[in-house]
Amino acid sequence: MGDISISVCGGKIPPFKKGTTPLVLLTAAGIRPVEVRVSDVEIDGMDATEKIVGAIVSSKWEIEVLLSRSVPVAGFNLIDPEEILKTTGVPSVFVLEEEPDSVAVERALRKHFPDWRRRLEVLSRPLGPQRFEIPGTGGVFLACYGISPELAFRTMRRLSVFGKIPEPLRVCCMLSKAIS
């Protein structure tokens, strides 16, 4: 598991910006990038999952796992791991540098989104977060859906070379920052 991954990272969003931002999707074989796609997603919209599913379904590669730095990309545009698993069979692993503040997130959702219940439900789907230590680099929190925490940990360890973020995801986020 984890030899072919697709990493997802949303573009940087200036404060109070509306409209779209780039979503970078990087497919990798192990730690080697093999394909990059860029798609625009709505800031605070609900189209990220659709764009990810489209990239997985149309890929010439047999994607085994989705990697992301968080469930929300592009503000509160959410990746729905249940929909991705149901539609493509691909499990999701979310690599979080800090444990999310669920109270603050719920407060923000209630304040800014009429569909806050739906968004909160999507955010609660991944299992975790559980702390994952990579010797010499500190730790991250992993939340996963459709994959056991043990298998997610092993996959992250194999893909993490120069730090605590798996290489395909680190490169994907660098590309996202560069084009934003």
C-alpha positions, 0 to 999 in steps of 0.5 A, a space after each residue: 500500500 502507498 506505492 502510488 499516491 495522490 497528494 492534494 494541496 490548496 493554494 494560499 488565500 489572502 485574507 477576505 479573498 473570494 473566488 477561486 484558488 489553485 488546487 494542486 494534485 500530485 501523483 507519485 510512485 513512492 517518493 518520485 513525482 510522476 504527474 501534476 495537475 492543477 484545478 481551480 476550486 472555489 474558496 470556501 466552496 464544496 467542489 474539492 472532492 469532485 475535482 479530486 475524484 475526477 483526477 483519480 478516475 482519469 489518472 493513468 496510474 492506479 492510485 492507492 492512497 490520497 494524502 492531504 495536509 488537512 480535510 479543508 483546502 481552499 478555506 473551508 472547501 472540504 475533502 470528503 474522504 467517504 465520497 472519495 472512498 465510495 467513488 474511487 476505492 481510494 483511502 485518505 490520510 490527512 497529515 496535520 502538523 498540530 491537533 485541530 481545535 474542534 471547538 474553534 472550528 465548529 464555532 467558525 463553521 456555525 458563524 460563517 456557513 448556513 450548511 455548517 452541520 454538513 461541513 462538520 459531519 464531513 470534518 468528523 469522518 476521518 479517524 483520528 487524529 493520532 500522533 505519529 512520531 518520525 525519529 529525529 523530526 518530531 511528530 505529526 497527527 494523522 487522521 485517516 479514512 478507509 485505511 487502518 492507522 497502522 497501515 497509514 503510519 507505515 506508509 507515512 514512514 516509507 514516504 517521509 525522507 527529509 522531515 515529518 511530511 511525506 515527500 509527495 505531499 511536501 512537494 505538492 504543497 511547495 508547488 501550490 505555494 509557488 503558483 498561488 
